[in-house]
Amino acid sequence: MVDVILISITIIVMYIYYYYYFQENGEPEQQTDIEECTQIYKVTPKYRQTAIIENLLTDEECDEIIRTGISYGNVHKWTTQRHEHYPTTDNQMTTEWPCYKWLEQRVFKIVFEKYRELYDVNINLLSIEELFLSKYDGNDPTKQDSLEVHTDGNEFSFVLALNDNYEGGGTYFKDNGETVKLKKGDCLVFCGQQEHAGIKVTNGIRYIVAGFVVYDKCDCFRED
């Protein structure tokens, strides 16, 4: 009986507090789309957060993507100028790739949820702009082994490690000077407007799936 009375008193006190608070201060304002996107592109502290999703893919799934990518590259070659400003040695993954559909679903289910946890975004307004298989070659001095500091042309990005049997490498963030090295199957998620770079691979070949994710609220902020 005493517990019931205490709970009732607590509820009444909270009601009175919030009633007079909102009478004086008004209803809390909702953040507008423009304000939210401005914060993303200014990379306020909230959007400097990064996270690692461990074991997003199994070893077998990673190997399947690498095999598919190498086979595709042997037939169609690897592109080196597909991205205008900061090109990588890569090939875009399309629905013709056998692994595309299940990888896409993994991104929708797990990666998008991580964006929601980190940045409080509406995941229904997230979409994949592009998935591509990229490689950094530390064995051949004529091949690309790193990527300079840059920002992506989208709101959110991720890097999915397909192997870890190489030396060097990793994703460097200029803001805090941190370099993140992933284990095979792990995925790094971050705001694409953070300045970041691909650290030089000194031995072996690093394979990653890079993902560009757009937030529909921010269409007017994105460069054509």
Z-matrix of the N, CA and C atoms (Angstrom, degrees):
N
C 1 1.457
C 2 1.530 1 110.39
N 3 1.338 2 115.53 1 -41.92
C 4 1.460 3 120.47 2 179.83
C 5 1.525 4 110.32 3 -62.85
N 6 1.354 5 116.61 4 -41.09
C 7 1.457 6 121.14 5 179.67
C 8 1.518 7 111.21 6 -61.48
N 9 1.313 8 116.83 7 -41.88
C 10 1.468 9 121.23 8 179.81
C 11 1.522 10 110.42 9 -61.90
N 12 1.326 11 116.22 10 -43.05
C 13 1.472 12 120.90 11 179.96
C 14 1.524 13 110.52 12 -63.65
N 15 1.344 14 117.22 13 -43.39
C 16 1.469 15 121.30 14 -179.22
C 17 1.530 16 110.88 15 -63.80
N 18 1.333 17 115.77 16 -41.73
C 19 1.463 18 119.49 17 178.53
C 20 1.524 19 110.73 18 -63.39
N 21 1.333 20 116.12 19 -42.05
C 22 1.473 21 120.84 20 179.94
C 23 1.520 22 110.71 21 -63.11
N 24 1.315 23 116.69 22 -43.27
C 25 1.468 24 121.00 23 179.26
C 26 1.524 25 110.40 24 -63.01
N 27 1.343 26 116.37 25 -41.99
C 28 1.464 27 120.54 26 179.73
C 29 1.516 28 111.38 27 -60.95
N 30 1.332 29 116.70 28 -44.16
C 31 1.458 30 121.40 29 179.90
C 32 1.525 31 111.03 30 -62.34
N 33 1.331 32 116.18 31 -42.57
C 34 1.472 33 121.00 32 -179.71
C 35 1.518 34 110.59 33 -63.79
N 36 1.343 35 116.45 34 -44.67
C 37 1.467 36 120.79 35 -179.49
C 38 1.528 37 110.38 36 -62.18
N 39 1.347 38 116.75 37 -43.35
C 40 1.463 39 120.32 38 179.32
C 41 1.522 40 110.92 39 -64.19
N 42 1.318 41 116.97 40 -39.30
C 43 1.458 42 120.90 41 179.45
C 44 1.522 43 110.44 42 -62.57
N 45 1.327 44 115.83 43 -46.08
C 46 1.471 45 120.42 44 -179.72
C 47 1.520 46 110.67 45 -62.29
N 48 1.348 47 116.12 46 -42.59
C 49 1.466 48 120.36 47 -179.03
C 50 1.532 49 110.99 48 -60.85
N 51 1.325 50 116.56 49 -51.25
C 52 1.459 51 119.94 50 -177.60
C 53 1.513 52 112.15 51 -68.06
N 54 1.339 53 116.85 52 -32.14
C 55 1.464 54 119.82 53 178.19
C 56 1.521 55 110.23 54 -61.93
N 57 1.332 56 117.24 55 -50.48
C 58 1.457 57 120.84 56 -178.21
C 59 1.532 58 111.92 57 -72.91
N 60 1.341 59 117.28 58 -29.58
C 61 1.470 60 120.03 59 177.67
C 62 1.521 61 110.23 60 -64.03
N 63 1.335 62 116.68 61 -47.96
C 64 1.450 63 119.98 62 -178.28
C 65 1.523 64 111.58 63 -73.77
N 66 1.322 65 118.19 64 -27.14
C 67 1.450 66 120.45 65 173.87
C 68 1.516 67 110.58 66 -61.76
N 69 1.321 68 115.56 67 -38.98
C 70 1.460 69 120.79 68 -177.26
C 71 1.519 70 112.81 69 -84.37
N 72 1.342 71 116.82 70 -39.76
C 73 1.459 72 120.91 71 -172.23
C 74 1.521 73 114.49 72 -105.78
N 75 1.319 74 116.68 73 -12.58
C 76 1.450 75 119.36 74 -177.55
C 77 1.519 76 111.30 75 80.76
N 78 1.334 77 116.26 76 172.08
C 79 1.453 78 120.82 77 179.56
C 80 1.522 79 109.77 78 -67.16
N 81 1.341 80 117.61 79 144.84
C 82 1.455 81 119.08 80 177.92
C 83 1.523 82 110.73 81 -63.08
N 84 1.340 83 116.08 82 136.24
C 85 1.453 84 120.46 83 -177.32
C 86 1.523 85 110.86 84 -75.18
N 87 1.325 86 115.57 85 139.96
C 88 1.448 87 120.90 86 175.27
C 89 1.530 88 108.73 87 -83.41
N 90 1.322 89 116.53 88 139.74
C 91 1.447 90 120.78 89 177.86
C 92 1.514 91 109.61 90 -67.54
N 93 1.328 92 117.31 91 131.87
C 94 1.458 93 120.47 92 179.95
C 95 1.526 94 109.83 93 -79.47
N 96 1.336 95 115.42 94 163.54
C 97 1.458 96 120.38 95 178.32
C 98 1.519 97 110.78 96 -60.92
N 99 1.334 98 116.55 97 -41.18
C 100 1.464 99 120.80 98 -179.41
C 101 1.525 100 110.36 99 -63.16
N 102 1.320 101 116.92 100 -42.14
C 103 1.466 102 120.11 101 179.31
C 104 1.525 103 111.16 102 -64.28
N 105 1.315 104 115.95 103 -42.60
C 106 1.459 105 119.70 104 -179.55
C 107 1.527 106 111.06 105 -63.35
N 108 1.327 107 116.90 106 -45.76
C 109 1.463 108 120.25 107 -178.54
C 110 1.527 109 111.38 108 -69.52
N 111 1.325 110 116.88 109 -34.50
C 112 1.466 111 120.14 110 175.96
C 113 1.522 112 110.68 111 -60.38
N 114 1.328 113 116.51 112 -41.85
C 115 1.462 114 120.50 113 178.35
C 116 1.527 115 111.45 114 -65.19
N 117 1.335 116 116.37 115 -37.45
C 118 1.469 117 119.72 116 177.57
C 119 1.519 118 110.07 117 -62.30
N 120 1.337 119 117.21 118 -46.90
C 121 1.462 120 120.61 119 -174.81
C 122 1.525 121 112.73 120 -78.34
N 123 1.320 122 116.87 121 -19.27
C 124 1.469 123 120.11 122 171.66
C 125 1.523 124 111.08 123 -87.19
N 126 1.316 125 116.45 124 -9.58
C 127 1.472 126 124.10 125 -179.45
C 128 1.536 127 109.77 126 53.10
N 129 1.317 128 115.21 127 59.92
C 130 1.465 129 120.40 128 174.62
C 131 1.527 130 108.62 129 -65.34
N 132 1.338 131 118.11 130 165.10
C 133 1.475 132 120.28 131 -174.07
C 134 1.527 133 114.94 132 -48.22
N 135 1.323 134 116.82 133 -37.07
C 136 1.463 135 120.11 134 179.08
C 137 1.527 136 111.23 135 -56.44
N 138 1.335 137 116.93 136 -37.40
C 139 1.458 138 121.29 137 -174.61
C 140 1.533 139 112.53 138 -94.20
N 141 1.322 140 116.10 139 7.62
C 142 1.462 141 119.75 140 171.92
C 143 1.528 142 110.87 141 -92.86
N 144 1.305 143 115.45 142 -2.79
C 145 1.458 144 119.41 143 178.11
C 146 1.531 145 109.98 144 -70.86
N 147 1.313 146 115.18 145 142.96
C 148 1.466 147 121.17 146 173.12
C 149 1.525 148 107.72 147 -128.48
N 150 1.308 149 115.98 148 165.12
C 151 1.467 150 119.84 149 178.10
C 152 1.514 151 109.39 150 -151.08
N 153 1.316 152 115.52 151 151.46
C 154 1.459 153 121.82 152 175.63
C 155 1.528 154 108.62 153 -112.23
N 156 1.312 155 115.90 154 124.97
C 157 1.460 156 121.52 155 172.95
C 158 1.527 157 106.53 156 -95.03
N 159 1.297 158 116.15 157 110.49
C 160 1.456 159 119.69 158 -177.13
C 161 1.534 160 111.03 159 -78.02
N 162 1.318 161 115.20 160 141.53
C 163 1.472 162 121.85 161 174.89
C 164 1.526 163 113.33 162 54.89
N 165 1.318 164 115.69 163 42.67
C 166 1.465 165 118.06 164 175.43
C 167 1.525 166 110.11 165 -63.50
N 168 1.341 167 115.58 166 -35.45
C 169 1.463 168 121.17 167 175.76
C 170 1.520 169 109.91 168 -122.79
N 171 1.316 170 115.53 169 152.25
C 172 1.461 171 120.82 170 173.43
C 173 1.533 172 109.30 171 -79.91
N 174 1.327 173 116.11 172 166.23
C 175 1.463 174 120.08 173 176.67
C 176 1.526 175 110.54 174 -58.57
N 177 1.316 176 116.41 175 -40.85
C 178 1.468 177 120.73 176 -178.39
C 179 1.530 178 111.10 177 -65.00
N 180 1.320 179 117.10 178 -38.85
C 181 1.463 180 120.62 179 179.39
C 182 1.525 181 110.54 180 -68.02
N 183 1.325 182 116.67 181 -39.80
C 184 1.472 183 120.56 182 176.54
C 185 1.525 184 110.44 183 -61.00
N 186 1.330 185 115.58 184 -46.22
C 187 1.467 186 120.03 185 -179.23
C 188 1.521 187 111.21 186 -62.84
N 189 1.327 188 116.90 187 -37.49
C 190 1.466 189 120.44 188 179.12
C 191 1.522 190 111.32 189 -62.46
N 192 1.342 191 116.92 190 -42.28
C 193 1.464 192 119.94 191 -179.90
C 194 1.525 193 110.51 192 -66.14
N 195 1.341 194 117.17 193 -41.63
C 196 1.466 195 120.01 194 178.38
C 197 1.520 196 110.69 195 -62.18
N 198 1.329 197 117.52 196 -46.70
C 199 1.468 198 120.56 197 179.74
C 200 1.529 199 111.27 198 -59.36
N 201 1.336 200 115.31 199 -44.47
C 202 1.470 201 119.65 200 179.44
C 203 1.523 202 110.21 201 -62.04
N 204 1.331 203 116.02 202 -43.48
C 205 1.458 204 120.19 203 -178.50
C 206 1.515 205 113.04 204 -65.92
N 207 1.319 206 116.95 205 -41.47
C 208 1.468 207 120.13 206 178.53
C 209 1.524 208 110.29 207 -65.09
N 210 1.318 209 116.99 208 -43.24
C 211 1.467 210 120.61 209 178.47
C 212 1.527 211 110.75 210 -61.74
N 213 1.322 212 115.64 211 -43.10
C 214 1.469 213 120.08 212 178.88
C 215 1.522 214 109.99 213 -63.30
N 216 1.335 215 116.65 214 -42.72
C 217 1.457 216 121.02 215 -179.28
C 218 1.517 217 112.75 216 -66.16
N 219 1.320 218 116.87 217 -33.77
C 220 1.468 219 120.17 218 178.22
C 221 1.529 220 111.55 219 -65.20
N 222 1.322 221 115.39 220 -31.94
C 223 1.463 222 120.06 221 -179.12
C 224 1.526 223 111.56 222 -87.18
N 225 1.353 224 115.65 223 -46.64
C 226 1.473 225 120.63 224 -171.65
C 227 1.523 226 113.49 225 -104.26
N 228 1.310 227 117.66 226 -2.58
C 229 1.470 228 124.10 227 -175.08
C 230 1.534 229 109.98 228 71.77
N 231 1.326 230 115.53 229 167.88
C 232 1.464 231 121.88 230 175.95
C 233 1.526 232 108.39 231 -98.35
N 234 1.317 233 116.52 232 136.21
C 235 1.461 234 119.62 233 178.22
C 236 1.524 235 109.48 234 -82.85
N 237 1.325 236 115.77 235 149.20
C 238 1.472 237 120.56 236 179.66
C 239 1.527 238 112.71 237 -129.69
N 240 1.334 239 116.77 238 -1.49
C 241 1.467 240 119.84 239 -179.40
C 242 1.524 241 111.55 240 -135.68
N 243 1.320 242 116.88 241 26.05
C 244 1.465 243 119.92 242 -175.02
C 245 1.529 244 111.67 243 -71.30
N 246 1.333 245 116.92 244 -33.45
C 247 1.459 246 121.12 245 175.53
C 248 1.530 247 108.60 246 -98.79
N 249 1.316 248 115.87 247 131.05
C 250 1.460 249 120.89 248 -169.15
C 251 1.531 250 113.30 249 -64.48
N 252 1.323 251 117.12 250 -48.55
C 253 1.462 252 119.77 251 -169.75
C 254 1.530 253 113.65 252 -92.75
N 255 1.307 254 117.42 253 -42.48
C 256 1.465 255 121.12 254 -177.84
C 257 1.526 256 109.05 255 -132.20
N 258 1.338 257 116.05 256 73.49
C 259 1.474 258 119.65 257 -175.23
C 260 1.520 259 112.38 258 -70.39
N 261 1.310 260 114.87 259 150.01
C 262 1.459 261 122.21 260 174.69
C 263 1.528 262 108.78 261 -122.79
N 264 1.308 263 115.66 262 165.42
C 265 1.467 264 120.41 263 172.43
C 266 1.518 265 106.47 264 -82.84
N 267 1.325 266 116.83 265 106.96
C 268 1.464 267 118.93 266 -169.17
C 269 1.512 268 111.84 267 -156.18
N 270 1.309 269 114.06 268 175.09
C 271 1.461 270 122.67 269 166.78
C 272 1.523 271 108.17 270 -141.96
N 273 1.312 272 114.71 271 136.32
C 274 1.460 273 119.32 272 178.61
C 275 1.520 274 110.11 273 -70.39
N 276 1.317 275 116.04 274 135.03
C 277 1.458 276 121.03 275 176.09
C 278 1.526 277 108.61 276 -85.16
N 279 1.298 278 116.05 277 133.45
C 280 1.460 279 121.19 278 -179.32
C 281 1.523 280 109.44 279 -127.05
N 282 1.316 281 115.18 280 176.00
C 283 1.468 282 120.11 281 -179.54
C 284 1.531 283 111.63 282 -65.25
N 285 1.319 284 117.81 283 -12.39
C 286 1.460 285 120.95 284 176.56
C 287 1.532 286 111.39 285 -73.60
N 288 1.314 287 117.21 286 -20.17
C 289 1.459 288 120.95 287 177.32
C 290 1.530 289 108.15 288 -75.96
N 291 1.322 290 119.16 289 128.15
C 292 1.473 291 121.11 290 -178.20
C 293 1.532 292 113.65 291 -57.39
N 294 1.332 293 116.57 292 -28.60
C 295 1.466 294 120.10 293 -177.21
C 296 1.519 295 113.05 294 -85.83
N 297 1.328 296 117.41 295 -7.13
C 298 1.473 297 119.20 296 -170.34
C 299 1.524 298 112.25 297 -62.85
N 300 1.321 299 117.06 298 -47.76
C 301 1.463 300 120.05 299 -171.44
C 302 1.528 301 111.62 300 -63.50
N 303 1.335 302 117.38 301 -46.41
C 304 1.463 303 117.73 302 -178.32
C 305 1.526 304 111.65 303 -71.42
N 306 1.332 305 117.47 304 -30.49
C 307 1.466 306 119.35 305 175.98
C 308 1.528 307 110.40 306 -68.44
N 309 1.318 308 116.06 307 -42.15
C 310 1.462 309 120.94 308 177.49
C 311 1.531 310 110.84 309 -57.73
N 312 1.324 311 116.96 310 -44.48
C 313 1.458 312 120.65 311 179.86
C 314 1.529 313 111.53 312 -65.68
N 315 1.324 314 117.24 313 -35.48
C 316 1.468 315 120.90 314 177.31
C 317 1.537 316 109.95 315 -64.37
N 318 1.309 317 116.01 316 -39.61
C 319 1.467 318 120.62 317 178.21
C 320 1.525 319 110.38 318 -65.24
N 321 1.335 320 116.90 319 -47.12
C 322 1.467 321 120.64 320 179.64
C 323 1.530 322 110.96 321 -57.70
N 324 1.318 323 115.71 322 -44.58
C 325 1.463 324 120.33 323 -171.54
C 326 1.525 325 113.34 324 -79.26
N 327 1.328 326 117.54 325 -40.31
C 328 1.461 327 120.25 326 -170.39
C 329 1.535 328 112.63 327 -109.30
N 330 1.324 329 116.81 328 -47.87
C 331 1.469 330 119.35 329 -177.66
C 332 1.526 331 110.87 330 -67.49
N 333 1.321 332 117.30 331 -45.84
C 334 1.466 333 120.02 332 179.12
C 335 1.531 334 111.14 333 -60.61
N 336 1.319 335 117.06 334 -37.84
C 337 1.464 336 120.02 335 178.28
C 338 1.529 337 110.81 336 -64.66
N 339 1.321 338 116.89 337 -35.38
C 340 1.465 339 119.87 338 177.58
C 341 1.528 340 110.77 339 -66.56
N 342 1.333 341 117.63 340 -37.35
C 343 1.467 342 120.05 341 174.33
C 344 1.522 343 111.00 342 -61.04
N 345 1.322 344 116.09 343 -40.10
C 346 1.459 345 119.25 344 178.73
C 347 1.525 346 110.63 345 -62.63
N 348 1.335 347 116.99 346 -43.76
C 349 1.460 348 121.09 347 179.77
C 350 1.522 349 111.58 348 -63.11
N 351 1.329 350 116.75 349 -42.05
C 352 1.466 351 120.84 350 -176.29
C 353 1.519 352 112.74 351 -74.62
N 354 1.340 353 115.90 352 -46.01
C 355 1.462 354 120.30 353 -166.86
C 356 1.521 355 114.49 354 -117.72
N 357 1.326 356 116.87 355 0.99
C 358 1.465 357 121.16 356 178.42
C 359 1.539 358 111.33 357 57.35
N 360 1.318 359 116.52 358 42.66
C 361 1.463 360 120.67 359 178.82
C 362 1.529 361 110.11 360 -92.34
N 363 1.312 362 114.84 361 160.11
C 364 1.465 363 121.40 362 174.53
C 365 1.526 364 108.07 363 -82.64
N 366 1.323 365 117.14 364 106.69
C 367 1.463 366 119.41 365 -173.48
C 368 1.532 367 112.32 366 -66.57
N 369 1.318 368 117.48 367 -18.01
C 370 1.464 369 119.80 368 176.66
C 371 1.529 370 111.94 369 -69.62
N 372 1.332 371 116.77 370 -14.25
C 373 1.453 372 121.81 371 179.86
C 374 1.528 373 112.14 372 -103.92
N 375 1.336 374 116.70 373 6.79
C 376 1.458 375 121.42 374 175.26
C 377 1.521 376 110.01 375 -93.31
N 378 1.306 377 116.55 376 144.40
C 379 1.462 378 120.49 377 174.97
C 380 1.524 379 109.66 378 -149.67
N 381 1.312 380 115.75 379 153.30
C 382 1.456 381 121.16 380 178.92
C 383 1.525 382 108.95 381 -80.32
N 384 1.314 383 115.81 382 120.24
C 385 1.463 384 119.91 383 174.82
C 386 1.521 385 110.24 384 -82.60
N 387 1.343 386 115.20 385 -38.57
C 388 1.450 387 118.57 386 -176.21
C 389 1.522 388 110.88 387 -164.24
N 390 1.315 389 116.17 388 140.69
C 391 1.461 390 123.71 389 167.41
C 392 1.526 391 106.86 390 -120.09
N 393 1.325 392 117.04 391 132.97
C 394 1.459 393 118.14 392 177.62
C 395 1.522 394 110.81 393 -145.63
N 396 1.320 395 114.12 394 147.01
C 397 1.456 396 122.41 395 177.19
C 398 1.521 397 108.07 396 -91.19
N 399 1.320 398 116.38 397 122.88
C 400 1.457 399 121.83 398 -176.74
C 401 1.517 400 109.79 399 -122.72
N 402 1.332 401 116.22 400 148.85
C 403 1.463 402 119.29 401 178.21
C 404 1.527 403 110.63 402 -134.80
N 405 1.326 404 114.24 403 144.32
C 406 1.455 405 122.51 404 176.82
C 407 1.525 406 106.90 405 -121.85
N 408 1.341 407 115.66 406 120.69
C 409 1.466 408 121.60 407 -169.51
C 410 1.525 409 110.54 408 -105.49
N 411 1.348 410 115.88 409 113.12
C 412 1.458 411 120.72 410 177.73
C 413 1.507 412 113.37 411 -94.61
N 414 1.329 413 117.16 412 3.62
C 415 1.471 414 121.14 413 -178.26
C 416 1.527 415 112.63 414 -97.19
N 417 1.313 416 116.17 415 -32.09
C 418 1.470 417 121.31 416 -174.45
C 419 1.532 418 109.26 417 -112.48
N 420 1.329 419 118.24 418 112.23
C 421 1.473 420 120.39 419 -176.97
C 422 1.523 421 114.08 420 -64.59
N 423 1.326 422 117.89 421 -12.01
C 424 1.465 423 120.08 422 178.02
C 425 1.532 424 111.98 423 -88.66
N 426 1.328 425 117.34 424 -5.13
C 427 1.461 426 121.72 425 -177.00
C 428 1.529 427 111.08 426 -103.64
N 429 1.318 428 116.28 427 162.82
C 430 1.464 429 121.42 428 178.77
C 431 1.520 430 110.37 429 -70.83
N 432 1.347 431 115.83 430 130.48
C 433 1.461 432 120.15 431 -179.91
C 434 1.523 433 113.31 432 -122.24
N 435 1.342 434 117.33 433 -0.29
C 436 1.468 435 120.67 434 -176.99
C 437 1.521 436 108.88 435 -161.75
N 438 1.335 437 115.52 436 176.23
C 439 1.468 438 121.42 437 176.54
C 440 1.513 439 108.33 438 -143.30
N 441 1.328 440 116.30 439 129.14
C 442 1.456 441 121.08 440 -175.03
C 443 1.530 442 112.37 441 -67.30
N 444 1.330 443 115.43 442 168.79
C 445 1.468 444 121.59 443 179.62
C 446 1.528 445 109.61 444 -61.53
N 447 1.324 446 115.54 445 133.78
C 448 1.457 447 120.53 446 -176.80
C 449 1.521 448 109.73 447 -161.61
N 450 1.318 449 116.05 448 171.94
C 451 1.464 450 122.19 449 166.19
C 452 1.521 451 107.42 450 -118.03
N 453 1.325 452 115.70 451 154.94
C 454 1.461 453 120.36 452 179.38
C 455 1.533 454 109.62 453 -87.30
N 456 1.301 455 115.71 454 163.84
C 457 1.462 456 120.13 455 -179.27
C 458 1.510 457 112.99 456 -90.93
N 459 1.317 458 116.76 457 32.77
C 460 1.469 459 122.14 458 -175.82
C 461 1.524 460 108.42 459 -150.09
N 462 1.324 461 115.74 460 172.25
C 463 1.462 462 119.42 461 -173.57
C 464 1.531 463 113.27 462 -78.51
N 465 1.325 464 117.62 463 -41.22
C 466 1.461 465 120.79 464 -175.18
C 467 1.530 466 110.07 465 -133.87
N 468 1.324 467 115.09 466 150.48
C 469 1.458 468 120.90 467 -176.97
C 470 1.521 469 109.85 468 -140.20
N 471 1.326 470 115.12 469 163.29
C 472 1.463 471 118.99 470 170.76
C 473 1.515 472 110.00 471 -148.62
N 474 1.328 473 115.10 472 155.20
C 475 1.459 474 123.31 473 176.70
C 476 1.518 475 107.27 474 -124.82
N 477 1.315 476 115.96 475 124.26
C 478 1.456 477 122.09 476 -177.96
C 479 1.527 478 108.58 477 -113.66
N 480 1.334 479 116.68 478 117.05
C 481 1.467 480 121.65 479 -176.57
C 482 1.520 481 110.60 480 -79.70
N 483 1.336 482 115.45 481 123.65
C 484 1.461 483 120.68 482 179.14
C 485 1.524 484 112.24 483 -97.32
N 486 1.326 485 116.27 484 -14.47
C 487 1.465 486 120.38 485 176.02
C 488 1.525 487 108.87 486 -156.76
N 489 1.318 488 115.76 487 165.28
C 490 1.466 489 120.12 488 176.56
C 491 1.531 490 111.21 489 -139.82
N 492 1.317 491 116.54 490 15.69
C 493 1.470 492 121.35 491 -179.17
C 494 1.530 493 110.98 492 -93.24
N 495 1.315 494 115.39 493 59.11
C 496 1.462 495 122.71 494 177.61
C 497 1.526 496 107.46 495 -147.22
N 498 1.314 497 116.45 496 171.14
C 499 1.464 498 121.35 497 179.20
C 500 1.519 499 109.77 498 -114.45
N 501 1.334 500 115.86 499 146.18
C 502 1.458 501 120.27 500 -175.38
C 503 1.521 502 109.60 501 81.43
N 504 1.327 503 115.46 502 -152.12
C 505 1.456 504 120.13 503 176.64
C 506 1.514 505 113.47 504 77.02
N 507 1.314 506 115.74 505 -177.16
C 508 1.459 507 123.05 506 -177.84
C 509 1.520 508 110.77 507 113.91
N 510 1.324 509 115.46 508 168.16
C 511 1.465 510 122.06 509 179.06
C 512 1.520 511 108.78 510 -108.78
N 513 1.319 512 116.29 511 121.66
C 514 1.467 513 123.37 512 -177.19
C 515 1.523 514 109.34 513 -99.56
N 516 1.348 515 116.04 514 134.02
C 517 1.459 516 121.42 515 175.12
C 518 1.524 517 109.11 516 -110.44
N 519 1.333 518 115.49 517 121.21
C 520 1.468 519 121.01 518 -174.44
C 521 1.525 520 111.94 519 -66.15
N 522 1.319 521 117.26 520 -35.58
C 523 1.466 522 121.44 521 -173.96
C 524 1.521 523 112.13 522 -58.87
N 525 1.322 524 118.11 523 -44.68
C 526 1.464 525 120.35 524 -177.52
C 527 1.527 526 113.62 525 -114.32
N 528 1.325 527 116.08 526 1.09
C 529 1.456 528 120.10 527 178.18
C 530 1.521 529 114.42 528 71.53
N 531 1.322 530 116.69 529 14.06
C 532 1.468 531 121.20 530 -176.39
C 533 1.524 532 110.95 531 -88.47
N 534 1.321 533 116.03 532 139.72
C 535 1.460 534 122.03 533 171.32
C 536 1.522 535 108.82 534 -112.98
N 537 1.315 536 115.83 535 124.61
C 538 1.465 537 121.76 536 -177.96
C 539 1.521 538 108.88 537 -103.10
N 540 1.328 539 116.42 538 122.44
C 541 1.463 540 121.93 539 175.00
C 542 1.524 541 108.30 540 -111.39
N 543 1.297 542 115.34 541 128.58
C 544 1.458 543 121.10 542 -174.57
C 545 1.525 544 111.33 543 -100.94
N 546 1.317 545 114.24 544 153.02
C 547 1.452 546 120.51 545 169.25
C 548 1.530 547 108.93 546 -87.17
N 549 1.300 548 115.80 547 157.80
C 550 1.458 549 121.32 548 179.68
C 551 1.522 550 110.77 549 -53.40
N 552 1.330 551 116.86 550 127.40
C 553 1.455 552 122.11 551 179.25
C 554 1.505 553 115.08 552 93.02
N 555 1.356 554 117.23 553 -10.35
C 556 1.463 555 120.95 554 179.77
C 557 1.527 556 110.60 555 -85.43
N 558 1.330 557 115.42 556 156.78
C 559 1.464 558 121.34 557 -176.81
C 560 1.523 559 110.34 558 -130.81
N 561 1.321 560 116.66 559 128.93
C 562 1.457 561 123.45 560 177.03
C 563 1.520 562 108.76 561 -99.98
N 564 1.336 563 117.20 562 125.21
C 565 1.461 564 121.43 563 178.63
C 566 1.523 565 109.22 564 -115.09
N 567 1.334 566 115.68 565 143.26
C 568 1.463 567 120.22 566 -176.03
C 569 1.523 568 110.09 567 -164.22
N 570 1.320 569 115.66 568 169.15
C 571 1.464 570 121.43 569 175.21
C 572 1.523 571 108.21 570 -76.94
N 573 1.317 572 116.93 571 127.81
C 574 1.458 573 121.08 572 -177.26
C 575 1.510 574 114.02 573 -66.73
N 576 1.337 575 117.71 574 -13.28
C 577 1.452 576 121.25 575 178.73
C 578 1.526 577 112.96 576 -86.44
N 579 1.315 578 116.79 577 -5.26
C 580 1.464 579 119.62 578 171.61
C 581 1.521 580 109.12 579 -71.13
N 582 1.332 581 116.32 580 138.43
C 583 1.453 582 119.17 581 175.27
C 584 1.524 583 109.33 582 -72.16
N 585 1.316 584 116.50 583 125.84
C 586 1.459 585 121.27 584 -176.96
C 587 1.521 586 110.29 585 -147.17
N 588 1.326 587 115.91 586 167.57
C 589 1.457 588 120.77 587 -176.60
C 590 1.517 589 109.47 588 -149.13
N 591 1.339 590 115.05 589 160.67
C 592 1.455 591 121.23 590 172.38
C 593 1.516 592 108.72 591 -99.15
N 594 1.329 593 116.84 592 115.44
C 595 1.459 594 121.69 593 -177.50
C 596 1.530 595 110.83 594 -69.35
N 597 1.317 596 116.20 595 146.57
C 598 1.454 597 122.44 596 -176.14
C 599 1.526 598 112.47 597 -58.99
N 600 1.330 599 115.11 598 131.17
C 601 1.456 600 121.48 599 171.90
C 602 1.527 601 107.21 600 -87.21
N 603 1.322 602 116.98 601 125.34
C 604 1.467 603 121.16 602 -174.76
C 605 1.515 604 113.39 603 -98.63
N 606 1.329 605 116.72 604 -18.32
C 607 1.464 606 119.83 605 178.42
C 608 1.525 607 108.63 606 -158.71
N 609 1.329 608 116.27 607 135.09
C 610 1.454 609 119.90 608 -177.98
C 611 1.520 610 111.35 609 88.87
N 612 1.309 611 115.92 610 -176.05
C 613 1.468 612 122.43 611 179.68
C 614 1.525 613 109.16 612 -123.09
N 615 1.310 614 115.94 613 127.43
C 616 1.463 615 122.30 614 177.57
C 617 1.530 616 109.26 615 -96.53
N 618 1.324 617 116.49 616 124.45
C 619 1.463 618 122.43 617 177.02
C 620 1.527 619 109.39 618 -111.26
N 621 1.320 620 116.56 619 130.93
C 622 1.465 621 121.28 620 176.69
C 623 1.523 622 109.54 621 -137.04
N 624 1.320 623 115.16 622 154.29
C 625 1.461 624 120.73 623 162.06
C 626 1.516 625 106.01 624 -99.83
N 627 1.317 626 116.78 625 122.76
C 628 1.458 627 121.74 626 174.67
C 629 1.523 628 108.46 627 -102.08
N 630 1.318 629 115.79 628 139.27
C 631 1.455 630 120.41 629 -179.06
C 632 1.512 631 111.49 630 -125.95
N 633 1.328 632 115.94 631 132.09
C 634 1.458 633 122.29 632 174.16
C 635 1.529 634 108.12 633 -107.17
N 636 1.329 635 115.95 634 125.35
C 637 1.465 636 122.10 635 -176.63
C 638 1.522 637 109.12 636 -121.33
N 639 1.314 638 116.50 637 130.97
C 640 1.467 639 120.68 638 179.73
C 641 1.526 640 110.20 639 -108.73
N 642 1.337 641 113.06 640 152.72
C 643 1.467 642 122.73 641 -179.69
C 644 1.520 643 106.61 642 -114.01
N 645 1.319 644 116.67 643 114.94
C 646 1.462 645 120.89 644 -170.30
C 647 1.529 646 113.72 645 -56.01
N 648 1.326 647 116.97 646 -27.20
C 649 1.466 648 120.13 647 179.40
C 650 1.527 649 112.36 648 -61.90
N 651 1.325 650 116.47 649 -24.10
C 652 1.461 651 120.86 650 -168.43
C 653 1.519 652 113.73 651 -106.34
N 654 1.329 653 117.36 652 22.27
C 655 1.462 654 120.89 653 -177.68
C 656 1.534 655 111.99 654 -54.27
N 657 1.324 656 116.97 655 -39.48
C 658 1.468 657 120.04 656 -175.11
C 659 1.534 658 112.13 657 -75.08
N 660 1.338 659 117.79 658 -11.61
C 661 1.459 660 121.04 659 179.31
C 662 1.531 661 111.70 660 -89.53
N 663 1.319 662 115.89 661 -17.92
C 664 1.445 663 120.57 662 -171.71
C 665 1.519 664 111.11 663 -83.28
N 666 1.329 665 116.78 664 137.43
C 667 1.447 666 121.04 665 176.46
C 668 1.520 667 109.41 666 -72.59
N 669 1.330 668 115.35 667 146.27
C 670 1.462 669 119.91 668 177.26
C 671 1.526 670 110.18 669 -71.49
